[in-house]
Each structure stands twice: as C-alpha cells, then as structure tokens.
C-alpha cells in the first residue's frame, strides 16, 4: 500500500491526497491499522450497566470491525469488557442485556464468571490439558472516566494523557451527575468518507462560511486549538458572558468567556462540552463514501439547552453534512489532488493527517 507523508511543518505540509479518501485498499487497511489499535467509546456506565451483575452486549464499530463484545459488571461493582464469543465453538454468548450470575453458552452449556473466567463445561471430563488459559474469555482493556467507558482491541497509545487533558479543562463540572437524555439521541447517515467528517470538525475555519447562527454566538477571532498527543481541543469563546462557562479560579482559561470545549480523540470521537452539558459524537465508518454519526447527550443544566454555541446542534449537523458531502463529490475530480493548510486555522486537521499517515505506515 502507498505510504502517505504529511510534513511536520504545517507551513510546508500538504494535506492527505484525494486517493487517501477514494482507494479501497486504504479504507481496508484503516480497519486494522487505525481502528483496531485505537480507543473507542462503548457506553455510559449508569446507562449500560446500571445494576450489579449487569451484562450488556455490543458490537464494536458495527459495519467496520464488527467485533462482538460484552460489558459485564460484577457484584463488587467492577466492570469488564469481554469477548462475547464462547471459547468452545465460537457461539455468541450474550444476546441481550440482563442480570445473570454467570455467562452460560446457549449452544453447549459452557459457563464463565462475570469477569470472563472459565467455570465449567459439560461432557469434558476426559479432555486432557483442559482448561487452558485460552478457555477463559478474552478480556480487553477498559478505561472509565466520569462514567464514560472506553476500550480498545489492541491499543498502540495510552488513554491516560487524553483523559487528563479533558479533566484539566472540564473536571470542575459535576460530570458524574450529568444525565443521559435519550430524547436527544440522534443518528445521521452521511454520504462521505469518515475522515472528511473529522477534517471538518477539526477546524473552526469554516464557521463564518457554513454556520451563520453558530458564528453569531462565538467570537471567531478568539477561536483556539490546543494539540495533545492523540487528541486536540478547540476552544470557542462566547460573544456574551450569558452563554459562557462559569470557570473557577486557577482554570487554564480563567478570565475567558468560553462557550464550548470541543475535544477530539483520535481517530473518530468527539466530546463537546457546553454550559448545558455534554454531546458525545461517535463517527462510524461504513464504507469509503458512507459514514454513520451518533450523537448522545448528557445534560447538566436543562435551563441552558438551546442557548449559545450548544444551541441548535441539529442545524449545525445538517450544515456540516452538506459541506462534507460536497467535498466527497469534489475529491473524486481528476482536477484535484491535494491541498495546503492554514497555519493559524487548521492545526487540528494537520495533526489528524499526520496521525493517520503514521498509523497507516505501521505494520503488524
């Protein structure tokens, strides 16, 4: 597969070329080299595993990785992310959420504890060298922050620094008290490459041209991007104090009228904090020209819904979709190859493209 190069100096760098977004082999390579090796949001613990001895099956990145997993909460409150595949013959173990004392395979009766430990198997008395370590359910790394759970099949970077960066900016909020509002759940189908959607998210450059209402709420001249190893933060400042956070003394943005903290985590997760709460945006690649976007809202102050930068998120989404789909059509032109970055406005996109080029170059 062709390797891609994005210069570390944004003043000299070119964007990823059109072929990154249009080639089948690049899209296929991203499954293992980008997505199986990165972290993914898998749920909000109070919603997904609310009780002791709770289990909740899920498919990691449905349509792309299609990895069957199950979140399992033991009686002591510890939560695990396990393979949802029986180690006997590969049957799916858990079909629906529940509160079992053990995981029991419905095919041949193999049993596991809620932490994935093999417990028993009928008709296996004469099997030699059994059970082996591989007869336990595979356990995947699970990180939890403010009730939000993340897992990875084979992580190549730590989530700790990312969570620290988020905690530093929004840890003053009562995050554990944020409440999921299912009425605000949204799923959008976008006729465009998943990375084009992320490209668009990662810069405020387009706000005056694409989002007139959002542009009226934020101070474009103060729009700021802060880079971390595998995530970045965009800070939108409000034009009026009434639509801004009440930041505590000593906060990194103390004295500023911040309307929103937009966190992006490589490669496809967004955590957007507004004075009213949090919008989690999950970007699921379906095909090289089709993307599924999930919005999940966690409300802190319902009286602030509909105001400021976090006002009409549906409108902003539809405006973003229109431009992403336009770019999707444009990059297929024989006249377009690659572009350049604005050093002031597109640091986040440059950062993303360098991470993608690096991930695709890794082998294993």
C-alpha positions in Angstrom: 0.0 0.0 0.0 1.2 3.5 -0.8 2.6 5.3 2.2 1.5 8.8 2.9 3.6 11.7 4.1 2.5 14.9 5.8 5.3 17.3 6.7 5.7 18.1 10.3 6.0 21.8 9.4 2.4 23.0 8.8 3.7 25.9 6.7 5.2 23.4 4.2 2.8 20.5 4.6 0.3 19.2 2.0 -3.0 17.6 3.1 -3.6 13.9 2.6 -4.2 13.4 -1.1 -7.6 12.6 -2.7 -6.6 8.9 -3.1 -6.5 8.5 0.7 -10.2 9.1 0.7 -11.1 7.2 -2.5 -9.0 4.0 -2.5 -10.5 0.7 -1.3 -7.1 -0.6 -0.1 -6.6 2.4 2.1 -10.0 2.1 3.7 -9.5 -1.6 4.3 -6.0 -1.0 5.8 -7.5 1.5 8.2 -9.7 -1.2 9.9 -6.7 -2.9 11.4 -4.0 -0.1 11.5 -6.2 2.7 12.7 -9.4 1.4 14.3 -8.5 -1.9 16.0 -5.5 -0.1 17.5 -7.3 3.0 18.9 -9.7 3.6 21.7 -13.5 3.6 21.3 -16.3 4.9 23.5 -18.5 1.9 24.4 -21.1 3.5 26.7 -22.1 5.4 29.8 -21.9 3.1 32.8 -25.0 4.3 34.6 -27.0 3.6 31.4 -25.4 0.5 30.1 -24.6 -1.5 33.3 -26.7 0.3 35.9 -27.0 -2.7 38.3 -24.7 -5.2 39.9 -24.3 -8.4 37.9 -25.4 -6.5 34.8 -24.3 -7.5 31.3 -24.7 -5.6 28.1 -23.7 -6.9 24.6 -22.4 -4.6 21.9 -20.7 -4.7 18.5 -17.6 -2.6 18.3 -17.8 -0.4 15.2 -20.7 -2.1 13.5 -20.1 -2.3 9.8 -16.4 -1.9 10.1 -14.7 -4.1 12.8 -17.9 -5.9 13.8 -16.2 -7.2 17.0 -18.7 -8.9 19.4 -18.1 -7.6 23.0 -20.0 -7.7 26.3 -19.7 -5.3 29.2 -20.0 -7.1 32.4 -20.5 -5.7 35.9 -19.7 -8.0 38.9 -21.3 -7.9 42.3 -18.4 -5.9 43.6 -19.1 -3.1 41.1 -16.1 -3.9 38.9 -16.8 -3.6 35.1 -15.1 -5.7 32.5 -15.0 -5.6 28.7 -15.0 -9.2 27.4 -15.2 -11.1 24.2 -18.8 -12.1 23.6 -17.6 -15.3 21.9 -17.7 -18.7 23.6 -14.2 -20.3 23.6 -15.6 -23.7 22.8 -17.1 -23.3 19.3 -17.4 -19.6 18.8 -21.1 -19.1 19.6 -22.2 -15.6 20.7 -22.7 -15.8 24.5 -24.9 -12.9 25.4 -27.8 -11.8 23.1 -29.4 -9.2 25.3 -28.8 -7.1 28.5 -29.6 -8.8 31.8 -28.5 -9.6 35.3 -27.2 -13.2 35.3 -25.0 -14.7 38.0 -22.8 -16.4 35.3 -22.4 -16.3 31.5 -23.8 -19.5 30.0 -23.4 -20.5 26.4 -26.7 -21.5 24.9 -25.0 -23.9 22.4 -23.3 -26.5 24.7 -23.6 -25.1 28.2 -20.1 -23.7 28.8 -20.1 -21.4 31.8 -18.0 -18.3 32.7 -17.9 -16.0 35.7 -18.8 -12.4 35.0 -15.1 -11.5 34.8 -14.6 -14.0 31.9 -13.1 -16.8 34.0 -13.9 -20.3 32.7 -16.0 -22.1 35.2 -17.4 -25.4 33.8 -18.2 -27.4 30.7 -20.5 -30.5 30.4 -19.1 -33.7 28.9 -15.4 -32.6 29.1 -14.2 -34.9 31.9 -11.9 -36.9 29.6 -10.3 -33.9 27.8 -6.6 -33.7 28.6 -4.9 -30.4 29.4 -8.2 -28.6 30.0 -9.0 -25.9 30.8 -6.2 -23.8 29.3 -5.7 -20.0 29.6 -7.3 -19.6 26.2 -10.5 -21.2 27.5 -11.2 -18.0 29.5 -13.0 -15.2 27.7 -10.5 -12.7 26.3 -10.6 -9.5 28.4 -10.0 -6.2 26.7 -8.6 -3.1 28.3 -11.4 -0.9 29.8 -10.9 2.7 30.9 -13.6 4.7 32.7 -13.8 8.4 33.1 -16.8 10.3 34.6 -18.9 7.2 33.9 -17.9 7.0 30.2 -16.2 3.7 29.2 -13.6 3.2 26.5 -12.0 0.0 25.2 -9.5 -1.0 22.5 -8.8 -4.3 20.8 -5.0 -3.7 20.6 -4.1 -0.1 21.7 -0.9 1.5 20.4 -1.3 4.5 22.7 -2.4 5.3 26.2 -5.7 6.9 27.0 -4.4 8.3 30.3 -3.0 11.5 28.9 -6.2 12.2 26.9 -8.3 11.8 30.0 -6.0 14.0 31.9 -6.3 16.8 29.3 -10.1 16.5 29.5 -10.1 16.5 33.3 -7.9 19.6 33.3 -10.4 21.6 31.3 -13.8 20.3 32.4 -13.1 18.5 35.7 -14.6 21.4 37.5 -18.1 20.3 36.3 -20.2 17.8 38.2 -19.6 15.2 35.4 -20.8 12.3 37.5 -24.2 14.0 37.8 -24.7 14.5 34.1 -27.8 12.6 33.0 -28.3 10.9 29.7 -31.3 12.3 27.7 -32.4 9.6 25.2 -34.8 12.1 23.6 -31.8 13.9 22.3 -30.2 10.8 20.8 -29.5 11.2 17.1 -28.1 9.0 14.3 -27.1 10.6 11.0 -26.1 8.9 7.7 -23.6 11.0 5.8 -22.6 10.3 2.1 -19.0 10.9 2.7 -15.7 9.5 4.0 -15.4 9.3 7.8 -12.1 11.3 7.8 -13.7 14.1 5.8 -16.2 14.4 8.6 -13.4 14.6 11.1 -11.5 17.1 8.9 -14.5 19.4 9.0 -14.8 19.0 12.8 -11.2 19.8 13.5 -11.2 23.4 12.3 -13.2 26.5 13.0 -12.1 28.0 9.7 -15.4 27.2 8.1 -17.7 28.6 10.8 -18.2 32.1 9.2 -19.0 30.4 5.8 -21.1 27.4 6.8 -22.7 28.2 10.2 -24.2 31.6 10.4 -26.1 31.0 13.6 -23.0 29.5 15.4 -20.9 32.3 14.0 -23.3 34.8 15.7 -22.8 33.0 19.0 -19.0 32.6 19.1 -16.0 35.0 18.7 -14.3 33.7 15.6 -11.2 35.8 16.2 -10.5 34.1 19.6 -11.1 30.6 18.3 -8.2 28.5 19.6 -6.8 25.0 19.0 -4.7 23.1 21.6 -2.8 19.9 20.5 -2.1 16.8 22.6 -0.5 13.5 21.5 -3.6 11.7 20.3 -6.3 14.3 20.8 -6.8 18.0 20.5 -9.1 20.7 21.9 -10.8 23.5 20.2 -12.0 26.4 22.4 -14.9 28.6 21.2 -15.3 31.8 23.1 -18.7 33.4 23.6 -19.7 36.9 22.4 -21.5 37.4 25.7 -21.0 36.2 29.2 -24.5 34.8 29.5 -23.6 32.0 27.1 -20.2 31.1 28.7 -19.0 28.7 31.4 -18.5 30.0 35.0 -14.9 28.9 35.2 -13.2 28.5 38.6 -10.2 30.5 39.7 -7.0 28.8 38.5 -8.6 27.2 35.5 -6.4 27.2 32.3 -8.9 29.6 30.7 -9.7 31.6 33.9 -11.0 35.0 32.9 -12.2 34.0 29.5 -15.7 33.7 28.2 -15.6 30.1 26.9 -18.8 28.9 25.1 -17.6 25.4 24.3 -14.7 23.0 24.8 -14.6 20.7 21.7 -12.4 17.6 22.4 -11.5 15.3 19.5 -9.9 11.9 20.3 -8.0 10.0 17.6 -9.4 8.8 15.3 -13.2 9.3 15.5 -14.6 10.5 18.8 -15.8 14.0 19.8 -16.7 15.2 23.3 -18.3 18.6 23.1 -18.8 20.4 26.5 -21.3 23.3 26.7 -22.7 25.1 29.8 -25.8 22.8 29.5 -23.8 19.6 29.4 -22.0 17.2 27.0 -22.6 16.0 23.5 -20.7 12.8 22.6 -20.3 12.3 18.8 -19.2 8.9 17.5 -18.1 8.6 13.9 -18.6 5.1 12.4 -17.1 4.4 9.0 -19.4 2.2 7.0 -17.8 2.4 3.5 -15.2 4.7 1.9 -18.1 7.0 0.9 -20.5 6.5 3.7 -20.4 7.3 7.4 -22.8 6.9 10.4 -22.7 9.6 13.1 -24.2 9.1 16.6 -25.0 11.9 19.0 -25.5 11.2 22.7 -26.4 14.0 25.1 -25.7 14.2 28.8 -27.4 17.1 30.4 -26.2 19.2 33.4 -28.4 22.2 33.3 -31.6 21.8 31.1 -32.4 25.5 31.5 -29.4 26.3 29.3 -30.4 24.0 26.4 -30.9 25.8 23.1 -28.5 28.6 24.0 -25.1 29.7 22.8 -22.7 27.5 20.9 -24.5 24.4 22.1 -27.9 25.7 20.8 -29.3 24.1 17.7 -26.9 21.2 17.2 -29.2 19.5 14.7 -28.9 22.6 12.4 -25.1 22.7 12.8 -25.0 19.0 11.9 -27.0 19.4 8.8 -24.9 22.3 7.7 -21.7 20.1 8.3 -23.2 17.2 6.4 -23.9 19.3 3.4 -20.3 20.6 3.1 -18.8 17.1 3.8 -20.9 15.5 1.1 -19.9 18.4 -1.3 -16.2 17.7 -0.5 -16.8 13.9 -1.0 -18.0 14.7 -4.6 -15.2 17.1 -5.2 -12.3 14.9 -4.2 -13.3 12.5 -6.9 -12.5 15.1 -9.5 -9.5 14.4 -11.8 -8.5 18.0 -11.3 -8.0 17.7 -7.5 -5.0 16.0 -5.9 -4.1 17.7 -2.6 -4.3 21.0 -0.7 -2.4 23.1 1.8 -3.1 24.0 5.5 -3.8 27.4 7.1 -1.1 27.5 9.8 -3.4 29.6 12.0 -6.8 27.8 11.4 -6.0 24.2 10.5 -3.6 22.9 13.1 -6.1 20.2 14.2 -6.5 18.9 10.6 -2.7 18.9 10.1 -2.4 17.0 13.4 -5.0 14.4 12.3 -3.4 13.9 8.9 0.0 13.2 10.5 -1.5 10.7 12.9 -3.3 8.9 10.1 -0.2 8.8 7.9 1.8 7.4 10.8 -0.8 4.8 11.7 -1.1 3.5 8.2 2.6 3.2 8.0 2.8 0.9 11.0 2.8 -2.9 10.4 1.8 -5.9 12.5 
